[in-house]
């Protein structure tokens, strides 16, 4: 979002449980989760919609109902693609859990766009493009 916020014609619309935080990050409402306490593997489903537009409409995308599937230090971030299948937007590496007050946080600093994710961005960014870190904050 840091890059897009520097473009003069960028528009961001949030709805259905999504919000834009002051720091420019997106926040989605937790809709459900399942975690294997012994391995840390789990899935976190979120509810909400973010619509972005920039570059005179040449970049136009919708991020709807994201889900993060975690398996150890790696994970994938997928979105509702409007079909029966989810679209894997990016792969996350180097993730770890930590306690933060009464919440559980999982964060990954190595985030890369997938081939399918590059299509969501209309080819503006290539597969493998590094993206901003992803941080999940889950109330316990």
N, C-alpha and C positions, 0 to 999 in steps of 0.2 A: 504494500500500500504506500510505502514511502515514495517509490518512483511515481506511481499514479497521482499522488497528491501534488506533485510538482507540475503536472500538466494542467494547463489553464482550463480546458473544457471537460475535465473529469467530473462525472456525476456518480453519486452513490445513493442507492435507495435501499433501505432495510425494512423488513416487515416479517410478520408471522413468528416473532420470538427472536429475531436477530437484532443486533444493535451495533453501532460503531462507537468504540471507546475513544476517549480523548487522545490517546497515543496513536490512533490510526488503525488499531487492530479491530478485527471483527469478533463479536461475541455471539454465540448461539446458545439457546436454551437446551439444557440436557434433557433428552427425552427418554433415555433408558441406557442401561449398561449391564454388562456381565463380565466378571473378572475371576480368573482362577487364582486364588490367593497363594497357591503354592508355586506357580510359575510366573505370575504377573501378566500372562496373556489375557487379552480381553478385547471387548468391542464397546465403543461409546457412540451412541446415536444422539444427534442433535437436531433441533427443530429451528427452522427459520430460513429466510431468503435474503440474499444480497444481490442486487443488480448493479453492475458497473458498466460505465461507458466512457470512452476517451478517444483521442485521435479522430475527432469529427465523426464518431460512430464506427470507425474501422475496428475498434476494439469494443466489443459488446458481449458481456457474458453474465450468466446467472449462476450463483452458487446456492443450491437448495438442499436442505436437510443433510448436512455432512455427517459422515461416520468415520471414526478412526478405529482401525483394527490393529492391535498391538500384539507382537510376538517377540518378547524379550526387548532387545535394543532397536529393533526395526518395526516399522509400521507403515500402513498406507492410509491415505486420506481420500475418501471417495465422496461423490455427490450424487444426488438423485438426478439421473440423466433424462428423466421424463419417459423412460421405458421400464420394462420389467427388470433391467440390469442396471446396477450402479456403475458409475464411471470413475475409475481410479485417476484422480487428479495429480497426485504426487506421492512419492516414496519418501519416508522419513527414516533417518539413521542416527544412531548414537543416542537414542532416547533413554530416559531414566525416570523412575518415580522418586518423589520426595514428599515429605509431609510439610504442609504450610498451614499452621494453625489447626483448624478443624477440617481442612480440605486436603485432598490428595492431588498432587500436581504431577503430570507427565509432560516432559518437554523434549524436543529434538531440535538441534541447531542445524543439522544437515538435511535440508529439504530440497528435493529435485523434481522437476516437472516430468511427468511420464509422456509417452507418445500420445496417449488419449488426452492427457491434460493440455498438451500443445495444441491439439485440435480445438479444445474449448476456448483457448485464447486466440483462435483464428489464425494460427501460424505466426503470430507476432513474436512468440518466444519459442525457441527450439526445445526439443526433448532434452532433458538433462540440465536445463536452466536452473540455477540456484535460486531458491525462493526464500522469503523471510522465515525465521524460525516458527515452529508451531508449539503452542503451549496449551495444555488442557488443565483446567482447574475444576476438580470434581468435588462437590460437597459430600462429606461423609455422613 
